[in-house]
């Protein structure tokens, strides 16, 4: 997993980096192979914004959350991406099995 973290309009924080790394590890379980996760953190007035962009295995996901606490924003962004991934995997799974029919055996 490749992890990039950037901060805009705020100082770099080791606590946020560690927390983000820990939460990004949760996303690894949905993918086989290499994934690339980019986090952007910014502050606008009193709002903390966490934006996550995940690339992996021909998939591209975005999650963004705005709250007054950065950790909650990170959690919500990860939840949004997990929801998208689960929905995609469910669609693919249903698509593969929806129209499957058994062919009759020919003797």
C-alpha positions in Angstrom: 0.0 0.0 0.0 1.3 3.4 -1.0 0.1 6.2 1.3 0.5 9.9 0.6 -0.6 12.5 3.1 -0.8 16.3 2.5 -1.9 19.2 4.7 -3.3 22.5 3.4 -3.8 25.5 5.6 -2.7 23.6 8.7 0.4 22.3 10.4 1.6 18.8 9.9 0.6 16.5 12.8 2.2 13.2 13.6 -0.9 12.2 15.5 -3.1 12.7 12.4 -0.5 10.8 10.2 -0.5 7.8 12.6 -4.3 7.8 12.9 -4.7 8.0 9.1 -2.2 5.2 8.5 -4.1 3.0 11.0 -7.5 3.7 9.3 -6.1 3.3 5.8 -5.0 -0.3 6.8 -8.7 -1.2 7.1 -9.1 -0.5 3.3 -6.4 -3.1 2.4 -8.7 -6.0 3.2 -10.9 -5.1 0.2 -8.2 -5.3 -2.4 -5.7 -7.8 -3.7 -2.5 -6.3 -4.9 -1.2 -2.8 -4.8 -3.3 0.1 -3.7 -2.5 3.8 -3.7 -4.2 6.0 -1.0 -3.9 9.8 -1.1 -5.2 11.8 1.9 -5.6 15.6 1.8 -6.4 17.5 5.0 -7.4 21.1 5.2 -9.1 23.6 7.4 -11.8 26.2 6.4 -12.8 28.4 9.3 -13.8 25.9 12.0 -14.4 23.0 9.7 -11.8 20.1 9.3 -11.9 18.5 5.9 -10.5 15.0 5.2 -10.4 13.9 1.5 -9.4 10.4 0.6 -8.7 9.2 -2.9 -8.1 5.4 -3.3 -6.8 3.7 -6.5 -6.4 0.0 -6.9 -7.1 -2.9 -9.3 -8.9 -0.9 -11.9 -11.0 0.8 -9.2 -11.1 4.5 -8.2 -12.9 5.7 -5.0 -13.3 9.0 -3.3 -14.4 9.9 0.2 -14.7 13.3 1.8 -16.0 14.4 5.2 -16.3 17.8 6.9 -16.7 18.0 10.7 -15.3 20.0 13.6 -12.9 17.2 14.6 -10.3 15.7 12.2 -10.5 12.2 13.5 -14.2 12.1 13.0 -13.7 13.4 9.4 -11.2 10.7 8.7 -13.5 8.0 10.1 -16.4 9.2 8.0 -14.3 9.4 4.8 -13.1 5.8 5.4 -16.7 4.7 6.0 -17.8 6.3 2.7 -15.1 4.5 0.8 -15.9 1.2 2.5 -19.6 1.6 1.6 -18.6 2.3 -2.1 -16.4 -0.8 -2.2 -18.9 -3.1 -0.6 -21.6 -1.9 -3.0 -19.3 -2.4 -6.0 -18.4 -5.9 -4.9 -22.1 -6.7 -4.3 -23.0 -5.5 -7.8 -20.2 -7.5 -9.4 -21.2 -10.6 -7.4 -24.9 -10.3 -8.2 -24.1 -9.6 -11.9 -22.1 -12.7 -12.3 -24.7 -14.9 -10.7 -27.9 -13.1 -11.7 -28.3 -14.5 -15.3 -26.4 -17.8 -14.7 -28.4 -20.7 -16.0 -27.5 -24.3 -16.0 -27.1 -25.9 -19.4 -28.7 -29.2 -19.9 -26.5 -32.2 -20.2 -26.3 -33.7 -23.6 -25.9 -37.4 -23.8 
